[in-house]
Amino acid sequence: MNRAQAQFECGTFSVVRFDHPPETPHIDPPEEISESYSLIFVQQGGFSVSFGREGMRFSTGDLLVMMPGLPSDTRT
């Protein structure tokens, strides 16, 4: 399960707090396609993704930039 809470919104951009509630099991789909430009700051915990053959691990303090249409494989 995903939880997204808007923190700020205007005509140009929005700031959303996104997490997975700890009391609910979370299973990622095999692939996700970015729908918009996103700056993802990892505040706590971490995750892995792959873009084609390249795998990357993100953890607390990291910043990930996503572009519309970019596919990511969440099974790494």
PyMOL Python script that loads the backbone (N, CA, C, O; Angstrom):
from pymol import cmd

cmd.read_pdbstr("""\
ATOM      1  N   MET A   1       0.842  -1.180   0.000  1.00  0.00           N
ATOM      2  CA  MET A   1       0.000   0.000   0.000  1.00  0.00           C
ATOM      3  C   MET A   1       0.886   1.241   0.000  1.00  0.00           C
ATOM      4  O   MET A   1       1.905   1.296   0.688  1.00  0.00           O
ATOM      5  N   ASN A   2       0.478   2.232  -0.782  1.00  0.00           N
ATOM      6  CA  ASN A   2       1.168   3.517  -0.833  1.00  0.00           C
ATOM      7  C   ASN A   2       0.309   4.562  -0.133  1.00  0.00           C
ATOM      8  O   ASN A   2      -0.920   4.512  -0.182  1.00  0.00           O
ATOM      9  N   ARG A   3       0.975   5.503   0.515  1.00  0.00           N
ATOM     10  CA  ARG A   3       0.273   6.617   1.151  1.00  0.00           C
ATOM     11  C   ARG A   3       0.936   7.902   0.650  1.00  0.00           C
ATOM     12  O   ARG A   3       2.146   8.080   0.788  1.00  0.00           O
ATOM     13  N   ALA A   4       0.130   8.794   0.066  1.00  0.00           N
ATOM     14  CA  ALA A   4       0.636  10.074  -0.433  1.00  0.00           C
ATOM     15  C   ALA A   4      -0.205  11.192   0.163  1.00  0.00           C
ATOM     16  O   ALA A   4      -1.431  11.182   0.054  1.00  0.00           O
ATOM     17  N   GLN A   5       0.459  12.155   0.794  1.00  0.00           N
ATOM     18  CA  GLN A   5      -0.228  13.279   1.422  1.00  0.00           C
ATOM     19  C   GLN A   5       0.348  14.578   0.868  1.00  0.00           C
ATOM     20  O   GLN A   5       1.537  14.855   1.027  1.00  0.00           O
ATOM     21  N   ALA A   6      -0.506  15.375   0.215  1.00  0.00           N
ATOM     22  CA  ALA A   6      -0.059  16.662  -0.326  1.00  0.00           C
ATOM     23  C   ALA A   6       0.318  17.594   0.818  1.00  0.00           C
ATOM     24  O   ALA A   6      -0.451  17.775   1.763  1.00  0.00           O
ATOM     25  N   GLN A   7       1.500  18.178   0.726  1.00  0.00           N
ATOM     26  CA  GLN A   7       1.979  19.128   1.719  1.00  0.00           C
ATOM     27  C   GLN A   7       1.838  20.563   1.218  1.00  0.00           C
ATOM     28  O   GLN A   7       1.632  21.495   1.995  1.00  0.00           O
ATOM     29  N   PHE A   8       1.955  20.716  -0.122  1.00  0.00           N
ATOM     30  CA  PHE A   8       1.852  22.034  -0.750  1.00  0.00           C
ATOM     31  C   PHE A   8       1.490  21.818  -2.214  1.00  0.00           C
ATOM     32  O   PHE A   8       2.001  20.894  -2.847  1.00  0.00           O
ATOM     33  N   GLU A   9       0.608  22.667  -2.762  1.00  0.00           N
ATOM     34  CA  GLU A   9       0.243  22.581  -4.170  1.00  0.00           C
ATOM     35  C   GLU A   9       0.053  23.978  -4.741  1.00  0.00           C
ATOM     36  O   GLU A   9      -0.498  24.864  -4.087  1.00  0.00           O
ATOM     37  N   CYS A  10       0.521  24.159  -5.977  1.00  0.00           N
ATOM     38  CA  CYS A  10       0.266  25.387  -6.726  1.00  0.00           C
ATOM     39  C   CYS A  10       0.145  24.991  -8.198  1.00  0.00           C
ATOM     40  O   CYS A  10       0.182  23.801  -8.511  1.00  0.00           O
ATOM     41  N   GLY A  11       0.006  25.924  -9.077  1.00  0.00           N
ATOM     42  CA  GLY A  11      -0.162  25.603 -10.492  1.00  0.00           C
ATOM     43  C   GLY A  11       1.054  24.987 -11.151  1.00  0.00           C
ATOM     44  O   GLY A  11       0.923  24.320 -12.178  1.00  0.00           O
ATOM     45  N   THR A  12       2.229  25.191 -10.588  1.00  0.00           N
ATOM     46  CA  THR A  12       3.461  24.734 -11.211  1.00  0.00           C
ATOM     47  C   THR A  12       3.968  23.410 -10.661  1.00  0.00           C
ATOM     48  O   THR A  12       4.475  22.585 -11.421  1.00  0.00           O
ATOM     49  N   PHE A  13       3.842  23.191  -9.366  1.00  0.00           N
ATOM     50  CA  PHE A  13       4.362  21.968  -8.756  1.00  0.00           C
ATOM     51  C   PHE A  13       3.622  21.668  -7.462  1.00  0.00           C
ATOM     52  O   PHE A  13       2.840  22.478  -6.964  1.00  0.00           O
ATOM     53  N   SER A  14       3.890  20.485  -6.937  1.00  0.00           N
ATOM     54  CA  SER A  14       3.339  20.105  -5.638  1.00  0.00           C
ATOM     55  C   SER A  14       4.415  19.394  -4.830  1.00  0.00           C
ATOM     56  O   SER A  14       5.349  18.818  -5.388  1.00  0.00           O
ATOM     57  N   VAL A  15       4.275  19.440  -3.539  1.00  0.00           N
ATOM     58  CA  VAL A  15       5.160  18.722  -2.617  1.00  0.00           C
ATOM     59  C   VAL A  15       4.287  17.662  -1.944  1.00  0.00           C
ATOM     60  O   VAL A  15       3.284  17.977  -1.303  1.00  0.00           O
ATOM     61  N   VAL A  16       4.690  16.409  -2.103  1.00  0.00           N
ATOM     62  CA  VAL A  16       3.897  15.287  -1.592  1.00  0.00           C
ATOM     63  C   VAL A  16       4.771  14.426  -0.695  1.00  0.00           C
ATOM     64  O   VAL A  16       5.892  14.072  -1.061  1.00  0.00           O
ATOM     65  N   ARG A  17       4.262  14.095   0.461  1.00  0.00           N
ATOM     66  CA  ARG A  17       4.935  13.142   1.351  1.00  0.00           C
ATOM     67  C   ARG A  17       4.413  11.756   0.980  1.00  0.00           C
ATOM     68  O   ARG A  17       3.212  11.495   1.062  1.00  0.00           O
ATOM     69  N   PHE A  18       5.324  10.871   0.571  1.00  0.00           N
ATOM     70  CA  PHE A  18       4.964   9.536   0.104  1.00  0.00           C
ATOM     71  C   PHE A  18       5.643   8.508   0.994  1.00  0.00           C
ATOM     72  O   PHE A  18       6.840   8.603   1.266  1.00  0.00           O
ATOM     73  N   ASP A  19       4.874   7.525   1.444  1.00  0.00           N
ATOM     74  CA  ASP A  19       5.480   6.451   2.230  1.00  0.00           C
ATOM     75  C   ASP A  19       4.619   5.202   2.157  1.00  0.00           C
ATOM     76  O   ASP A  19       3.574   5.174   1.506  1.00  0.00           O
ATOM     77  N   HIS A  20       5.084   4.183   2.837  1.00  0.00           N
ATOM     78  CA  HIS A  20       4.363   2.927   2.968  1.00  0.00           C
ATOM     79  C   HIS A  20       4.073   2.749   4.453  1.00  0.00           C
ATOM     80  O   HIS A  20       5.008   2.644   5.246  1.00  0.00           O
ATOM     81  N   PRO A  21       2.793   2.711   4.855  1.00  0.00           N
ATOM     82  CA  PRO A  21       2.480   2.548   6.273  1.00  0.00           C
ATOM     83  C   PRO A  21       3.135   1.279   6.831  1.00  0.00           C
ATOM     84  O   PRO A  21       3.029   0.215   6.221  1.00  0.00           O
ATOM     85  N   PRO A  22       3.809   1.378   7.979  1.00  0.00           N
ATOM     86  CA  PRO A  22       4.534   0.218   8.518  1.00  0.00           C
ATOM     87  C   PRO A  22       3.635  -0.956   8.894  1.00  0.00           C
ATOM     88  O   PRO A  22       4.092  -2.099   8.914  1.00  0.00           O
ATOM     89  N   GLU A  23       2.374  -0.691   9.189  1.00  0.00           N
ATOM     90  CA  GLU A  23       1.474  -1.774   9.603  1.00  0.00           C
ATOM     91  C   GLU A  23       0.871  -2.528   8.417  1.00  0.00           C
ATOM     92  O   GLU A  23       0.169  -3.519   8.619  1.00  0.00           O
ATOM     93  N   THR A  24       1.128  -2.080   7.181  1.00  0.00           N
ATOM     94  CA  THR A  24       0.545  -2.688   5.990  1.00  0.00           C
ATOM     95  C   THR A  24       1.642  -3.257   5.095  1.00  0.00           C
ATOM     96  O   THR A  24       2.565  -2.531   4.725  1.00  0.00           O
ATOM     97  N   PRO A  25       1.562  -4.540   4.737  1.00  0.00           N
ATOM     98  CA  PRO A  25       2.578  -5.110   3.826  1.00  0.00           C
ATOM     99  C   PRO A  25       2.570  -4.379   2.490  1.00  0.00           C
ATOM    100  O   PRO A  25       1.515  -3.981   1.996  1.00  0.00           O
ATOM    101  N   HIS A  26       3.749  -4.206   1.912  1.00  0.00           N
ATOM    102  CA  HIS A  26       3.868  -3.520   0.619  1.00  0.00           C
ATOM    103  C   HIS A  26       4.557  -4.436  -0.377  1.00  0.00           C
ATOM    104  O   HIS A  26       5.606  -5.009  -0.082  1.00  0.00           O
ATOM    105  N   ILE A  27       3.961  -4.574  -1.564  1.00  0.00           N
ATOM    106  CA  ILE A  27       4.562  -5.352  -2.645  1.00  0.00           C
ATOM    107  C   ILE A  27       4.620  -4.452  -3.868  1.00  0.00           C
ATOM    108  O   ILE A  27       3.589  -3.989  -4.355  1.00  0.00           O
ATOM    109  N   ASP A  28       5.838  -4.204  -4.368  1.00  0.00           N
ATOM    110  CA  ASP A  28       5.999  -3.371  -5.557  1.00  0.00           C
ATOM    111  C   ASP A  28       5.592  -4.139  -6.800  1.00  0.00           C
ATOM    112  O   ASP A  28       5.760  -5.357  -6.859  1.00  0.00           O
ATOM    113  N   PRO A  29       5.048  -3.432  -7.810  1.00  0.00           N
ATOM    114  CA  PRO A  29       4.794  -4.084  -9.099  1.00  0.00           C
ATOM    115  C   PRO A  29       6.138  -4.362  -9.775  1.00  0.00           C
ATOM    116  O   PRO A  29       7.143  -3.757  -9.399  1.00  0.00           O
ATOM    117  N   PRO A  30       6.181  -5.258 -10.760  1.00  0.00           N
ATOM    118  CA  PRO A  30       7.445  -5.560 -11.434  1.00  0.00           C
ATOM    119  C   PRO A  30       8.069  -4.346 -12.115  1.00  0.00           C
ATOM    120  O   PRO A  30       9.293  -4.230 -12.180  1.00  0.00           O
ATOM    121  N   GLU A  31       7.227  -3.437 -12.624  1.00  0.00           N
ATOM    122  CA  GLU A  31       7.742  -2.249 -13.310  1.00  0.00           C
ATOM    123  C   GLU A  31       6.819  -1.080 -13.025  1.00  0.00           C
ATOM    124  O   GLU A  31       5.602  -1.242 -12.940  1.00  0.00           O
ATOM    125  N   GLU A  32       7.411   0.105 -12.879  1.00  0.00           N
ATOM    126  CA  GLU A  32       6.639   1.332 -12.717  1.00  0.00           C
ATOM    127  C   GLU A  32       7.125   2.338 -13.756  1.00  0.00           C
ATOM    128  O   GLU A  32       8.319   2.403 -14.048  1.00  0.00           O
ATOM    129  N   ILE A  33       6.205   3.122 -14.313  1.00  0.00           N
ATOM    130  CA  ILE A  33       6.525   4.160 -15.284  1.00  0.00           C
ATOM    131  C   ILE A  33       6.256   5.506 -14.628  1.00  0.00           C
ATOM    132  O   ILE A  33       5.156   5.757 -14.135  1.00  0.00           O
ATOM    133  N   SER A  34       7.265   6.366 -14.627  1.00  0.00           N
ATOM    134  CA  SER A  34       7.098   7.695 -14.032  1.00  0.00           C
ATOM    135  C   SER A  34       6.109   8.505 -14.869  1.00  0.00           C
ATOM    136  O   SER A  34       6.251   8.594 -16.088  1.00  0.00           O
ATOM    137  N   GLU A  35       5.114   9.091 -14.215  1.00  0.00           N
ATOM    138  CA  GLU A  35       4.098   9.892 -14.897  1.00  0.00           C
ATOM    139  C   GLU A  35       4.457  11.375 -14.959  1.00  0.00           C
ATOM    140  O   GLU A  35       3.842  12.127 -15.715  1.00  0.00           O
ATOM    141  N   SER A  36       5.436  11.798 -14.179  1.00  0.00           N
ATOM    142  CA  SER A  36       5.774  13.219 -14.127  1.00  0.00           C
ATOM    143  C   SER A  36       7.236  13.374 -13.712  1.00  0.00           C
ATOM    144  O   SER A  36       7.901  12.402 -13.357  1.00  0.00           O
ATOM    145  N   TYR A  37       7.716  14.601 -13.764  1.00  0.00           N
ATOM    146  CA  TYR A  37       9.026  14.896 -13.198  1.00  0.00           C
ATOM    147  C   TYR A  37       8.912  14.772 -11.683  1.00  0.00           C
ATOM    148  O   TYR A  37       7.952  15.264 -11.090  1.00  0.00           O
ATOM    149  N   SER A  38       9.869  14.130 -11.064  1.00  0.00           N
ATOM    150  CA  SER A  38       9.830  13.948  -9.615  1.00  0.00           C
ATOM    151  C   SER A  38      11.224  14.084  -9.032  1.00  0.00           C
ATOM    152  O   SER A  38      12.191  13.564  -9.589  1.00  0.00           O
ATOM    153  N   LEU A  39      11.326  14.775  -7.921  1.00  0.00           N
ATOM    154  CA  LEU A  39      12.529  14.785  -7.096  1.00  0.00           C
ATOM    155  C   LEU A  39      12.179  13.973  -5.862  1.00  0.00           C
ATOM    156  O   LEU A  39      11.292  14.353  -5.098  1.00  0.00           O
ATOM    157  N   ILE A  40      12.856  12.876  -5.664  1.00  0.00           N
ATOM    158  CA  ILE A  40      12.532  11.967  -4.570  1.00  0.00           C
ATOM    159  C   ILE A  40      13.663  12.019  -3.552  1.00  0.00           C
ATOM    160  O   ILE A  40      14.780  11.585  -3.832  1.00  0.00           O
ATOM    161  N   PHE A  41      13.371  12.545  -2.380  1.00  0.00           N
ATOM    162  CA  PHE A  41      14.335  12.601  -1.290  1.00  0.00           C
ATOM    163  C   PHE A  41      14.020  11.475  -0.320  1.00  0.00           C
ATOM    164  O   PHE A  41      12.897  11.376   0.176  1.00  0.00           O
ATOM    165  N   VAL A  42      15.006  10.625  -0.045  1.00  0.00           N
ATOM    166  CA  VAL A  42      14.791   9.500   0.868  1.00  0.00           C
ATOM    167  C   VAL A  42      15.066   9.989   2.287  1.00  0.00           C
ATOM    168  O   VAL A  42      16.214  10.214   2.670  1.00  0.00           O
ATOM    169  N   GLN A  43      14.009  10.146   3.044  1.00  0.00           N
ATOM    170  CA  GLN A  43      14.130  10.652   4.411  1.00  0.00           C
ATOM    171  C   GLN A  43      14.515   9.549   5.382  1.00  0.00           C
ATOM    172  O   GLN A  43      15.253   9.786   6.338  1.00  0.00           O
ATOM    173  N   GLN A  44      14.013   8.337   5.136  1.00  0.00           N
ATOM    174  CA  GLN A  44      14.293   7.222   6.041  1.00  0.00           C
ATOM    175  C   GLN A  44      14.143   5.922   5.271  1.00  0.00           C
ATOM    176  O   GLN A  44      13.277   5.817   4.402  1.00  0.00           O
ATOM    177  N   GLY A  45      14.969   4.932   5.574  1.00  0.00           N
ATOM    178  CA  GLY A  45      14.880   3.632   4.911  1.00  0.00           C
ATOM    179  C   GLY A  45      15.597   3.641   3.587  1.00  0.00           C
ATOM    180  O   GLY A  45      16.588   4.352   3.423  1.00  0.00           O
ATOM    181  N   GLY A  46      15.120   2.870   2.644  1.00  0.00           N
ATOM    182  CA  GLY A  46      15.760   2.796   1.347  1.00  0.00           C
ATOM    183  C   GLY A  46      15.014   1.879   0.402  1.00  0.00           C
ATOM    184  O   GLY A  46      14.050   1.216   0.786  1.00  0.00           O
ATOM    185  N   PHE A  47      15.476   1.848  -0.844  1.00  0.00           N
ATOM    186  CA  PHE A  47      14.883   0.993  -1.870  1.00  0.00           C
ATOM    187  C   PHE A  47      15.880   0.841  -3.008  1.00  0.00           C
ATOM    188  O   PHE A  47      16.838   1.605  -3.120  1.00  0.00           O
ATOM    189  N   SER A  48      15.641  -0.150  -3.843  1.00  0.00           N
ATOM    190  CA  SER A  48      16.466  -0.397  -5.022  1.00  0.00           C
ATOM    191  C   SER A  48      15.601  -0.326  -6.258  1.00  0.00           C
ATOM    192  O   SER A  48      14.432  -0.712  -6.232  1.00  0.00           O
ATOM    193  N   VAL A  49      16.179   0.171  -7.350  1.00  0.00           N
ATOM    194  CA  VAL A  49      15.510   0.175  -8.650  1.00  0.00           C
ATOM    195  C   VAL A  49      16.551  -0.135  -9.711  1.00  0.00           C
ATOM    196  O   VAL A  49      17.753  -0.006  -9.480  1.00  0.00           O
ATOM    197  N   SER A  50      16.073  -0.545 -10.876  1.00  0.00           N
ATOM    198  CA  SER A  50      16.980  -0.692 -12.006  1.00  0.00           C
ATOM    199  C   SER A  50      16.377   0.013 -13.200  1.00  0.00           C
ATOM    200  O   SER A  50      15.160   0.048 -13.376  1.00  0.00           O
ATOM    201  N   PHE A  51      17.242   0.567 -14.009  1.00  0.00           N
ATOM    202  CA  PHE A  51      16.875   1.256 -15.236  1.00  0.00           C
ATOM    203  C   PHE A  51      17.593   0.513 -16.352  1.00  0.00           C
ATOM    204  O   PHE A  51      18.778   0.740 -16.592  1.00  0.00           O
ATOM    205  N   GLY A  52      16.869  -0.383 -17.040  1.00  0.00           N
ATOM    206  CA  GLY A  52      17.534  -1.239 -18.024  1.00  0.00           C
ATOM    207  C   GLY A  52      18.447  -2.203 -17.279  1.00  0.00           C
ATOM    208  O   GLY A  52      17.987  -2.965 -16.429  1.00  0.00           O
ATOM    209  N   ARG A  53      19.739  -2.172 -17.595  1.00  0.00           N
ATOM    210  CA  ARG A  53      20.709  -3.077 -16.948  1.00  0.00           C
ATOM    211  C   ARG A  53      21.373  -2.464 -15.722  1.00  0.00           C
ATOM    212  O   ARG A  53      22.104  -3.151 -15.008  1.00  0.00           O
ATOM    213  N   GLU A  54      21.131  -1.198 -15.471  1.00  0.00           N
ATOM    214  CA  GLU A  54      21.763  -0.498 -14.355  1.00  0.00           C
ATOM    215  C   GLU A  54      20.908  -0.576 -13.095  1.00  0.00           C
ATOM    216  O   GLU A  54      19.757  -0.140 -13.103  1.00  0.00           O
ATOM    217  N   GLY A  55      21.453  -1.122 -12.023  1.00  0.00           N
ATOM    218  CA  GLY A  55      20.751  -1.177 -10.748  1.00  0.00           C
ATOM    219  C   GLY A  55      21.320  -0.141  -9.788  1.00  0.00           C
ATOM    220  O   GLY A  55      22.523   0.116  -9.781  1.00  0.00           O
ATOM    221  N   MET A  56      20.454   0.444  -8.987  1.00  0.00           N
ATOM    222  CA  MET A  56      20.897   1.452  -8.026  1.00  0.00           C
ATOM    223  C   MET A  56      20.172   1.252  -6.706  1.00  0.00           C
ATOM    224  O   MET A  56      19.002   0.870  -6.679  1.00  0.00           O
ATOM    225  N   ARG A  57      20.871   1.512  -5.623  1.00  0.00           N
ATOM    226  CA  ARG A  57      20.299   1.444  -4.271  1.00  0.00           C
ATOM    227  C   ARG A  57      20.234   2.861  -3.729  1.00  0.00           C
ATOM    228  O   ARG A  57      21.220   3.596  -3.793  1.00  0.00           O
ATOM    229  N   PHE A  58      19.079   3.253  -3.195  1.00  0.00           N
ATOM    230  CA  PHE A  58      18.894   4.566  -2.593  1.00  0.00           C
ATOM    231  C   PHE A  58      18.608   4.378  -1.113  1.00  0.00           C
ATOM    232  O   PHE A  58      17.839   3.499  -0.725  1.00  0.00           O
ATOM    233  N   SER A  59      19.228   5.203  -0.296  1.00  0.00           N
ATOM    234  CA  SER A  59      19.027   5.105   1.148  1.00  0.00           C
ATOM    235  C   SER A  59      18.917   6.498   1.749  1.00  0.00           C
ATOM    236  O   SER A  59      18.993   7.498   1.034  1.00  0.00           O
ATOM    237  N   THR A  60      18.740   6.559   3.053  1.00  0.00           N
ATOM    238  CA  THR A  60      18.522   7.812   3.767  1.00  0.00           C
ATOM    239  C   THR A  60      19.484   8.907   3.303  1.00  0.00           C
ATOM    240  O   THR A  60      20.700   8.714   3.289  1.00  0.00           O
ATOM    241  N   GLY A  61      18.921  10.061   2.922  1.00  0.00           N
ATOM    242  CA  GLY A  61      19.716  11.213   2.490  1.00  0.00           C
ATOM    243  C   GLY A  61      19.937  11.296   0.997  1.00  0.00           C
ATOM    244  O   GLY A  61      20.437  12.313   0.516  1.00  0.00           O
ATOM    245  N   ASP A  62      19.583  10.262   0.238  1.00  0.00           N
ATOM    246  CA  ASP A  62      19.783  10.267  -1.218  1.00  0.00           C
ATOM    247  C   ASP A  62      18.668  11.030  -1.920  1.00  0.00           C
ATOM    248  O   ASP A  62      17.575  11.201  -1.380  1.00  0.00           O
ATOM    249  N   LEU A  63      18.968  11.489  -3.142  1.00  0.00           N
ATOM    250  CA  LEU A  63      18.009  12.204  -3.972  1.00  0.00           C
ATOM    251  C   LEU A  63      17.963  11.527  -5.341  1.00  0.00           C
ATOM    252  O   LEU A  63      19.003  11.299  -5.958  1.00  0.00           O
ATOM    253  N   LEU A  64      16.769  11.209  -5.810  1.00  0.00           N
ATOM    254  CA  LEU A  64      16.554  10.575  -7.103  1.00  0.00           C
ATOM    255  C   LEU A  64      15.723  11.515  -7.951  1.00  0.00           C
ATOM    256  O   LEU A  64      14.738  12.071  -7.466  1.00  0.00           O
ATOM    257  N   VAL A  65      16.102  11.708  -9.220  1.00  0.00           N
ATOM    258  CA  VAL A  65      15.348  12.545 -10.151  1.00  0.00           C
ATOM    259  C   VAL A  65      14.731  11.630 -11.204  1.00  0.00           C
ATOM    260  O   VAL A  65      15.434  10.863 -11.862  1.00  0.00           O
ATOM    261  N   MET A  66      13.403  11.718 -11.358  1.00  0.00           N
ATOM    262  CA  MET A  66      12.680  10.919 -12.349  1.00  0.00           C
ATOM    263  C   MET A  66      12.078  11.841 -13.406  1.00  0.00           C
ATOM    264  O   MET A  66      11.708  12.977 -13.107  1.00  0.00           O
ATOM    265  N   MET A  67      11.980  11.343 -14.659  1.00  0.00           N
ATOM    266  CA  MET A  67      11.385  12.077 -15.766  1.00  0.00           C
ATOM    267  C   MET A  67      10.166  11.320 -16.274  1.00  0.00           C
ATOM    268  O   MET A  67      10.106  10.099 -16.129  1.00  0.00           O
ATOM    269  N   PRO A  68       9.187  12.013 -16.867  1.00  0.00           N
ATOM    270  CA  PRO A  68       8.006  11.327 -17.395  1.00  0.00           C
ATOM    271  C   PRO A  68       8.400  10.240 -18.393  1.00  0.00           C
ATOM    272  O   PRO A  68       9.263  10.447 -19.246  1.00  0.00           O
ATOM    273  N   GLY A  69       7.751   9.076 -18.273  1.00  0.00           N
ATOM    274  CA  GLY A  69       7.991   7.976 -19.191  1.00  0.00           C
ATOM    275  C   GLY A  69       9.146   7.067 -18.817  1.00  0.00           C
ATOM    276  O   GLY A  69       9.338   6.032 -19.455  1.00  0.00           O
ATOM    277  N   LEU A  70       9.926   7.424 -17.794  1.00  0.00           N
ATOM    278  CA  LEU A  70      11.078   6.609 -17.408  1.00  0.00           C
ATOM    279  C   LEU A  70      10.600   5.357 -16.685  1.00  0.00           C
ATOM    280  O   LEU A  70       9.981   5.440 -15.624  1.00  0.00           O
ATOM    281  N   PRO A  71      10.894   4.185 -17.272  1.00  0.00           N
ATOM    282  CA  PRO A  71      10.493   2.944 -16.580  1.00  0.00           C
ATOM    283  C   PRO A  71      11.518   2.549 -15.534  1.00  0.00           C
ATOM    284  O   PRO A  71      12.719   2.736 -15.734  1.00  0.00           O
ATOM    285  N   SER A  72      11.054   2.008 -14.428  1.00  0.00           N
ATOM    286  CA  SER A  72      11.977   1.491 -13.413  1.00  0.00           C
ATOM    287  C   SER A  72      11.495   0.126 -12.971  1.00  0.00           C
ATOM    288  O   SER A  72      10.304  -0.095 -12.749  1.00  0.00           O
ATOM    289  N   ASP A  73      12.440  -0.779 -12.850  1.00  0.00           N
ATOM    290  CA  ASP A  73      12.175  -2.137 -12.395  1.00  0.00           C
ATOM    291  C   ASP A  73      12.432  -2.142 -10.909  1.00  0.00           C
ATOM    292  O   ASP A  73      13.559  -1.885 -10.485  1.00  0.00           O
ATOM    293  N   THR A  74      11.420  -2.429 -10.095  1.00  0.00           N
ATOM    294  CA  THR A  74      11.547  -2.354  -8.637  1.00  0.00           C
ATOM    295  C   THR A  74      11.953  -3.686  -8.009  1.00  0.00           C
ATOM    296  O   THR A  74      11.933  -3.816  -6.785  1.00  0.00           O
ATOM    297  N   ARG A  75      12.320  -4.677  -8.823  1.00  0.00           N
ATOM    298  CA  ARG A  75      12.646  -5.991  -8.290  1.00  0.00           C
ATOM    299  C   ARG A  75      14.109  -6.167  -7.922  1.00  0.00           C
ATOM    300  O   ARG A  75      14.499  -7.271  -7.540  1.00  0.00           O
ATOM    301  N   THR A  76      14.942  -5.127  -8.019  1.00  0.00           N
ATOM    302  CA  THR A  76      16.366  -5.296  -7.731  1.00  0.00           C
ATOM    303  C   THR A  76      16.617  -5.420  -6.253  1.00  0.00           C
ATOM    304  O   THR A  76      17.764  -5.568  -5.831  1.00  0.00           O
TER     305      THR A  76
END
""", "prot")
cmd.dss("prot")
cmd.show_as("cartoon", "prot")
cmd.util.cbc("prot")
cmd.orient("prot")
